[in-house]
Amino acid sequence: MAEVKWIGSTSTDPTTASNWSTGGLPTASDSMVFDGSAQANCQFNGTFPNTVHDIKIASDWNTDYQITTGGASVINVGGFLSIAIENIINASHSLTFNFTGSASVPAFVGDGGSTTSAFVNMSLNSGSVFTSETSRANTIYNFDATSTTMVDGVYPQLKGTGIIKTKKIYSDASRTAFNTYGSVDMWTIITDLKFESEKYDIYDYEKVFLFEGGFTALGENFKFGHTTAKFKTYRSSGTGSVVFPVTGELNSAAFGNDTTKVFNTQYHKVVIEANDNTANYWLVSDGKVLECNELVINDGGRFYANMAGNNSVVIRCTRRPTVIGDWNFRQVTEGIYESIGGTNVLPVTHGGTGLTTVVPGAILYGDGQGNLVVLSPGGNGTTLTISGGVPVWS
């Protein structure tokens, strides 16, 4: 496999063959390399003509230069992205890395066995490859339908329909760390990615996933095994409440499977971090249940249910919650907490109806994990039939 290095001897245009070390554009059998050979910025603009095997941003990159955008840009990557230096990607427009093949960064679990590979390898112990939060927000890693594990480090927007494996991973069977960064920091999730764990082990307790920018969408499983899930709210002003993901929370079809209307969560440790804007807070929807082993609301964190007149939210937590920030729950009994002022109603996900009252003579029918739907009694002589997959009176 050839390494085709960015030189930039002619211009900043990566589609100009003479700007690369081989005199030709990198192809599907080549590594696109950014290292100390650079003599200028590399400015992408549009879709790069060729899929490349992988991209390497090396530690000896000339920091006088950057990878920039002149317009919305796409780079198709058949293998992996390797990052070894900070403050290089300066995306002032949309910049998408489409991972079109299989994840190919080898990954290992604590017992030395191999596991699902990763798409992105980072050797940074601190900092980020992005020059600013704007650049990070403009960048997308699209994993498509392929499953991947996640090396610790800073990520932009994430896109795809596959599975992110929530496991502690190492670079070899001897438990050598990829880096010492300490968490997977994700800007936001913009499509139906699923998060799933498997074969829980003691090493997973060290793994942390930080969600910094909320969710545009989530797949039907949001499960974290023994790892820790941390949450911050949107990085924008005045957004107010942000829907917190718990089992059965479809969030107006943004979460879960739109056909079966199912959204499943599983948490070990949940941490609510201070928000970037004090107007923001996490809100658990009426009648939902959060189950976890440990809940921590740090200073500046805000975690609420709606107030009086609504179905109560219930928290089932093995350990006593640590609340330094703010919440509106009270202890009912050991390990059970309920939002203040609401009515305790058991949701469908826990064997109930999700309802506080039913019209006399009504018929109830299912709607996935949503509340049972009430079909009011029909008139004398009407017939119960099916229309559009649900019962109606005819």
FIRO-526250 format. One record per residue (C-alpha): residue in three letters; x, y, z; residue number from 1. Coordinates in steps of 0.1 Angstrom, whole numbers, plus 2048, in hexadecimal, padded with zeros to 3 digits. Each point is the difference from the previous one (the first is absolute). Example, Ala and Ser with C-alpha at 12.3 -4.5 7.8 and 13.67 -1.06 7.14 Angstrom:
% FIRO-526250
[ALA [87B 7D3 84E] 1],
[SER [80E 822 7F9] 2],
END
This chain:
% FIRO-526250
[MET [800 800 800] 1],
[ALA [80F 821 7F5] 2],
[GLU [801 820 816] 3],
[VAL [7F6 81E 7EC] 4],
[LYS [80A 81F 813] 5],
[TRP [7F2 823 7FE] 6],
[ILE [81A 819 7F4] 7],
[GLY [7ED 81D 7F2] 8],
[SER [81C 80C 7EA] 9],
[THR [7E9 80D 7E5] 10],
[SER [7E1 80C 813] 11],
[THR [7E9 7F7 81D] 12],
[ASP [7EA 7EB 7E9] 13],
[PRO [801 7DA 809] 14],
[THR [7F1 7F7 7DE] 15],
[THR [81F 80D 7EF] 16],
[ALA [817 7E2 7FA] 17],
[SER [821 814 803] 18],
[ASN [7F7 809 824] 19],
[TRP [806 7DC 80B] 20],
[SER [821 7EE 806] 21],
[THR [7FA 7E6 7E4] 22],
[GLY [7F4 819 7E6] 23],
[GLY [7DE 7F0 802] 24],
[LEU [7E1 801 816] 25],
[PRO [7FE 7E5 81B] 26],
[THR [7E9 7E3 7F7] 27],
[ALA [7EE 7E3 811] 28],
[SER [821 7ED 804] 29],
[ASP [812 81F 80F] 30],
[SER [804 811 822] 31],
[MET [7F9 825 7FE] 32],
[VAL [81B 80E 817] 33],
[PHE [803 822 810] 34],
[ASP [822 804 810] 35],
[GLY [81F 816 801] 36],
[SER [802 800 7DA] 37],
[ALA [7E5 81B 7FD] 38],
[GLN [808 821 7F1] 39],
[ALA [7DD 80F 800] 40],
[ASN [7DD 7FC 80D] 41],
[CYS [7EB 7E4 7F1] 42],
[GLN [7DE 80F 7F7] 43],
[PHE [7E4 7E7 7F7] 44],
[ASN [7E3 80D 7EC] 45],
[GLY [7E5 7E7 7F5] 46],
[THR [804 7DA 7FF] 47],
[PHE [824 7F4 7FC] 48],
[PRO [802 7EC 7DF] 49],
[ASN [80D 7DF 80E] 50],
[THR [7F8 7EA 81E] 51],
[VAL [820 7FC 814] 52],
[HIS [80A 7E2 814] 53],
[ASP [807 814 820] 54],
[ILE [80A 823 80C] 55],
[LYS [81D 806 817] 56],
[ILE [806 822 811] 57],
[ALA [823 7FB 80E] 58],
[SER [810 80F 81F] 59],
[ASP [81B 812 7EB] 60],
[TRP [7E6 814 7EC] 61],
[ASN [80C 823 7F9] 62],
[THR [7EB 815 818] 63],
[ASP [803 81F 7EA] 64],
[TYR [7E6 7EF 7EA] 65],
[GLN [7DD 7F2 804] 66],
[ILE [7E6 7EA 7EF] 67],
[THR [7E5 818 7F6] 68],
[THR [7E0 802 7EB] 69],
[GLY [7F6 817 7E4] 70],
[GLY [7DC 7F2 7FF] 71],
[ALA [7ED 7E2 80B] 72],
[SER [818 7E3 7FC] 73],
[VAL [7FF 7DA 802] 74],
[ILE [81D 7E7 803] 75],
[ASN [7F8 7DB 7FB] 76],
[VAL [816 7EA 815] 77],
[GLY [802 7DA 7FB] 78],
[GLY [812 7F8 820] 79],
[PHE [809 817 81D] 80],
[LEU [809 823 80B] 81],
[SER [820 804 816] 82],
[ILE [805 820 814] 83],
[ALA [821 808 812] 84],
[ILE [800 826 803] 85],
[GLU [7EA 81C 80D] 86],
[ASN [7F1 81E 7EF] 87],
[ILE [802 7F6 7DB] 88],
[ILE [7DC 7FE 7F2] 89],
[ASN [7F2 822 7FB] 90],
[ALA [7DE 7F9 7F0] 91],
[SER [7ED 820 7F9] 92],
[HIS [7E7 7EC 7EB] 93],
[SER [7F1 7DD 803] 94],
[LEU [81B 7E6 7FE] 95],
[THR [7F5 7DC 800] 96],
[PHE [817 7E1 803] 97],
[ASN [7EC 7E3 7F1] 98],
[PHE [80D 7DF 80D] 99],
[THR [7F6 7E9 7E3] 100],
[GLY [811 7E0 80A] 101],
[SER [805 7EC 820] 102],
[ALA [80F 80E 81F] 103],
[SER [825 7F7 800] 104],
[VAL [811 80D 81F] 105],
[PRO [805 7E0 815] 106],
[ALA [7F1 800 822] 107],
[PHE [803 7E9 81E] 108],
[VAL [7EC 7FC 821] 109],
[GLY [80D 7FC 823] 110],
[ASP [805 7DA 7FF] 111],
[GLY [816 803 7E1] 112],
[GLY [7E7 7F5 7E7] 113],
[SER [7F9 813 7E0] 114],
[THR [7E0 814 7FB] 115],
[THR [7EF 816 7E6] 116],
[SER [81A 816 7EF] 117],
[ALA [7FE 826 801] 118],
[PHE [7FE 819 7E3] 119],
[VAL [814 81C 811] 120],
[ASN [821 7FC 812] 121],
[MET [80C 81D 816] 122],
[SER [822 801 812] 123],
[LEU [7F8 823 810] 124],
[ASN [801 800 826] 125],
[SER [7EF 823 800] 126],
[GLY [7F2 819 7E9] 127],
[SER [7EF 7FB 7DE] 128],
[VAL [808 7FE 7DB] 129],
[PHE [7E7 81C 7FB] 130],
[THR [80B 825 801] 131],
[SER [7E0 80C 810] 132],
[GLU [7DE 7F4 80C] 133],
[THR [7F1 80F 7DF] 134],
[SER [817 7E9 7EC] 135],
[ARG [7F6 7E3 815] 136],
[ALA [7DB 807 7FC] 137],
[ASN [805 803 7DA] 138],
[THR [810 7DD 7FE] 139],
[ILE [7EE 7DF 7FD] 140],
[TYR [80D 7DD 804] 141],
[ASN [7E8 7E9 7ED] 142],
[PHE [803 7DC 80A] 143],
[ASP [7E4 7F5 7E9] 144],
[ALA [7F1 7DE 80A] 145],
[THR [821 7F2 80E] 146],
[SER [806 7F8 825] 147],
[THR [81E 810 811] 148],
[THR [811 804 822] 149],
[MET [80C 822 80B] 150],
[VAL [823 80B 809] 151],
[ASP [800 81B 81B] 152],
[GLY [802 823 7F3] 153],
[VAL [7EC 81D 7F1] 154],
[TYR [7E7 7F9 7E5] 155],
[PRO [7EA 817 7EA] 156],
[GLN [7DC 7F8 7F5] 157],
[LEU [7FB 7DB 7FC] 158],
[LYS [7EA 7F0 7E6] 159],
[GLY [7F6 7DD 7F5] 160],
[THR [7E8 7E4 806] 161],
[GLY [818 7E6 80F] 162],
[ILE [80A 7F8 823] 163],
[ILE [819 812 816] 164],
[LYS [80D 7E6 818] 165],
[THR [801 80E 824] 166],
[LYS [820 7ED 80B] 167],
[LYS [821 809 80F] 168],
[ILE [81A 7F8 7E5] 169],
[TYR [825 7FE 7FD] 170],
[SER [819 801 7E4] 171],
[ASP [80E 7DC 806] 172],
[ALA [7F9 7E1 814] 173],
[SER [817 80D 81C] 174],
[ARG [7E8 81C 809] 175],
[THR [815 81C 7F2] 176],
[ALA [7EB 820 7FE] 177],
[PHE [7FB 812 7E0] 178],
[ASN [805 821 813] 179],
[THR [7F9 80E 823] 180],
[TYR [7E5 819 7F6] 181],
[GLY [7E6 7EF 816] 182],
[SER [7DF 802 7EE] 183],
[VAL [7ED 7FF 7DF] 184],
[ASP [7F4 823 7FB] 185],
[MET [7E5 803 7E5] 186],
[TRP [7F2 820 7F3] 187],
[THR [7DE 7F3 7F6] 188],
[ILE [7EE 7E2 7F1] 189],
[ILE [7ED 809 7E0] 190],
[THR [7F3 7DF 7F3] 191],
[ASP [7F3 7DE 80E] 192],
[LEU [821 7F3 80E] 193],
[LYS [7FB 7E5 81A] 194],
[PHE [816 7FC 820] 195],
[GLU [803 7DD 80D] 196],
[SER [817 7ED 818] 197],
[GLU [809 7DB 801] 198],
[LYS [813 7E9 816] 199],
[TYR [803 819 81D] 200],
[ASP [821 7FE 813] 201],
[ILE [811 813 81D] 202],
[TYR [814 815 7E7] 203],
[ASP [7E1 810 7F3] 204],
[TYR [7FB 813 820] 205],
[GLU [81D 817 7F4] 206],
[LYS [7F0 809 7DF] 207],
[VAL [7ED 822 7FE] 208],
[PHE [7EA 80C 7E4] 209],
[LEU [7F8 826 801] 210],
[PHE [7E3 80E 7EC] 211],
[GLU [806 825 7FC] 212],
[GLY [7E6 80C 7E8] 213],
[GLY [7E0 7EC 804] 214],
[PHE [7F1 7EA 7E5] 215],
[THR [7EE 806 7DF] 216],
[ALA [7F9 7DB 7FE] 217],
[LEU [808 7DF 811] 218],
[GLY [7FB 7DC 7F6] 219],
[GLU [7EB 7E7 814] 220],
[ASN [81B 7F6 819] 221],
[PHE [813 818 816] 222],
[LYS [812 7E8 818] 223],
[PHE [821 805 813] 224],
[GLY [808 7E0 812] 225],
[HIS [818 808 81C] 226],
[THR [80C 820 7F1] 227],
[THR [7F8 824 80B] 228],
[ALA [7E9 817 7EB] 229],
[LYS [804 825 806] 230],
[PHE [7E9 81B 7F2] 231],
[LYS [802 825 7F9] 232],
[THR [7E4 814 7EF] 233],
[TYR [801 811 7DF] 234],
[ARG [81C 819 7F9] 235],
[SER [7E8 81D 7F7] 236],
[SER [7EE 81B 812] 237],
[GLY [7DC 7FE 80D] 238],
[THR [7F7 7DC 7F6] 239],
[GLY [7F0 7F9 822] 240],
[SER [7F6 7DC 805] 241],
[VAL [812 7E4 7EE] 242],
[VAL [7F0 7DD 7FF] 243],
[PHE [814 7E7 814] 244],
[PRO [801 7DC 7F1] 245],
[VAL [7EF 7E6 815] 246],
[THR [7EE 7E0 7F6] 247],
[GLY [7E0 807 7ED] 248],
[GLU [80A 824 7F7] 249],
[LEU [7F9 803 7DB] 250],
[ASN [805 826 801] 251],
[SER [7E7 807 7E3] 252],
[ALA [80F 7E3 7EC] 253],
[ALA [824 80E 803] 254],
[PHE [809 7E3 817] 255],
[GLY [7FC 7DA 7FA] 256],
[ASN [7F1 7EB 7E5] 257],
[ASP [7E4 813 7EE] 258],
[THR [7EE 7E1 7F6] 259],
[THR [7FF 7EC 820] 260],
[LYS [801 820 815] 261],
[VAL [81A 7F1 817] 262],
[PHE [81D 812 811] 263],
[ASN [815 7ED 81A] 264],
[THR [81A 80E 818] 265],
[GLN [817 7F0 819] 266],
[TYR [817 814 817] 267],
[HIS [81A 7F8 81A] 268],
[LYS [80B 823 80B] 269],
[VAL [7EF 820 7F4] 270],
[VAL [812 821 805] 271],
[ILE [7EE 821 7FA] 272],
[GLU [81B 81B 7F9] 273],
[ALA [7FE 826 803] 274],
[ASN [7F0 80F 7E1] 275],
[ASP [811 819 7EA] 276],
[ASN [7E1 816 804] 277],
[THR [7ED 803 821] 278],
[ALA [7DF 802 7EC] 279],
[ASN [804 7DB 7F6] 280],
[TYR [7F5 7E2 813] 281],
[TRP [7F9 7DB 7FB] 282],
[LEU [7DB 7F6 802] 283],
[VAL [7F3 7DD 804] 284],
[SER [7DD 7FD 7F0] 285],
[ASP [7E1 7F9 814] 286],
[GLY [7FB 7DD 80D] 287],
[LYS [822 7F3 7F6] 288],
[VAL [819 7ED 816] 289],
[LEU [826 804 802] 290],
[GLU [812 7E1 80D] 291],
[CYS [825 800 808] 292],
[ASN [819 7F5 81A] 293],
[GLU [80D 822 807] 294],
[LEU [7F4 824 7F9] 295],
[VAL [816 81F 805] 296],
[ILE [7F4 823 7F9] 297],
[ASN [81F 817 801] 298],
[ASP [801 824 809] 299],
[GLY [7ED 814 7E5] 300],
[GLY [7EE 7E0 7F4] 301],
[ARG [7DA 802 7FE] 302],
[PHE [7EA 7E1 7FE] 303],
[TYR [7DB 804 802] 304],
[ALA [7DD 7F1 7FA] 305],
[ASN [7E2 816 7F9] 306],
[MET [7EF 80E 81F] 307],
[ALA [7DD 7F9 80F] 308],
[GLY [7E3 7F4 7EB] 309],
[ASN [814 7E8 7EB] 310],
[ASN [809 7DB 803] 311],
[SER [81E 7FC 818] 312],
[VAL [822 7F6 7F4] 313],
[VAL [811 7E5 814] 314],
[ILE [825 7FA 806] 315],
[ARG [80B 7DD 80B] 316],
[CYS [824 803 80B] 317],
[THR [814 7E5 812] 318],
[ARG [817 81A 812] 319],
[ARG [7F4 81F 811] 320],
[PRO [802 81C 7E5] 321],
[THR [81A 81B 804] 322],
[VAL [7EF 821 7FA] 323],
[ILE [817 81F 800] 324],
[GLY [7EC 811 7E4] 325],
[ASP [7DA 802 7FF] 326],
[TRP [7E3 7E8 7FC] 327],
[ASN [7DB 7FE 80A] 328],
[PHE [7FD 7DC 80E] 329],
[ARG [7F9 7F3 823] 330],
[GLN [809 7DE 80F] 331],
[VAL [7E2 7E8 802] 332],
[THR [814 7E3 80F] 333],
[GLU [823 7F2 7FE] 334],
[GLY [80B 802 7DC] 335],
[ILE [7DF 80F 7F3] 336],
[TYR [7FC 825 7F8] 337],
[GLU [7E2 812 7F2] 338],
[SER [7FA 822 7F1] 339],
[ILE [7EF 819 817] 340],
[GLY [7DB 807 7FB] 341],
[GLY [7F8 7E7 7E4] 342],
[THR [7E9 7E2 7FF] 343],
[ASN [812 7DE 802] 344],
[VAL [7F5 7EC 7E1] 345],
[LEU [811 7E1 7F4] 346],
[PRO [80C 802 7DC] 347],
[VAL [7FB 7E5 7E6] 348],
[THR [826 7F8 801] 349],
[HIS [7FB 7F5 824] 350],
[GLY [7DF 7ED 7FC] 351],
[GLY [7E7 81D 803] 352],
[THR [7EA 814 7E9] 353],
[GLY [810 823 804] 354],
[LEU [7DD 80D 806] 355],
[THR [7EF 810 81E] 356],
[THR [7DC 7FB 7F4] 357],
[VAL [7ED 7EE 7E5] 358],
[VAL [7DE 809 7F2] 359],
[PRO [7E5 7E8 80B] 360],
[GLY [7FB 7E5 7E6] 361],
[ALA [81F 809 7ED] 362],
[ILE [818 7E7 7EF] 363],
[LEU [826 802 805] 364],
[TYR [819 7F6 7E6] 365],
[GLY [826 801 7FE] 366],
[ASP [817 81A 7F0] 367],
[GLY [822 7F0 805] 368],
[GLN [810 80E 820] 369],
[GLY [7E9 81E 800] 370],
[ASN [7E1 803 817] 371],
[LEU [7E3 7E9 7F7] 372],
[VAL [7E9 812 7E8] 373],
[VAL [7DC 805 80A] 374],
[LEU [7E5 7F9 7E7] 375],
[SER [7E0 80F 80D] 376],
[PRO [7E0 7EB 7FE] 377],
[GLY [7EF 800 7DF] 378],
[GLY [7DB 808 7FA] 379],
[ASN [7E4 7E7 801] 380],
[GLY [803 7E8 7E3] 381],
[THR [823 80A 7F5] 382],
[THR [819 7E5 7F8] 383],
[LEU [824 7FD 80B] 384],
[THR [818 7FD 7E2] 385],
[ILE [824 806 7F7] 386],
[SER [80C 81E 7EC] 387],
[GLY [824 809 7FB] 388],
[GLY [80A 7E4 818] 389],
[VAL [7EC 80D 81E] 390],
[PRO [7DD 7F9 80C] 391],
[VAL [7E5 819 7F7] 392],
[TRP [7DA 801 802] 393],
[SER [7ED 7FD 7DF] 394],
END
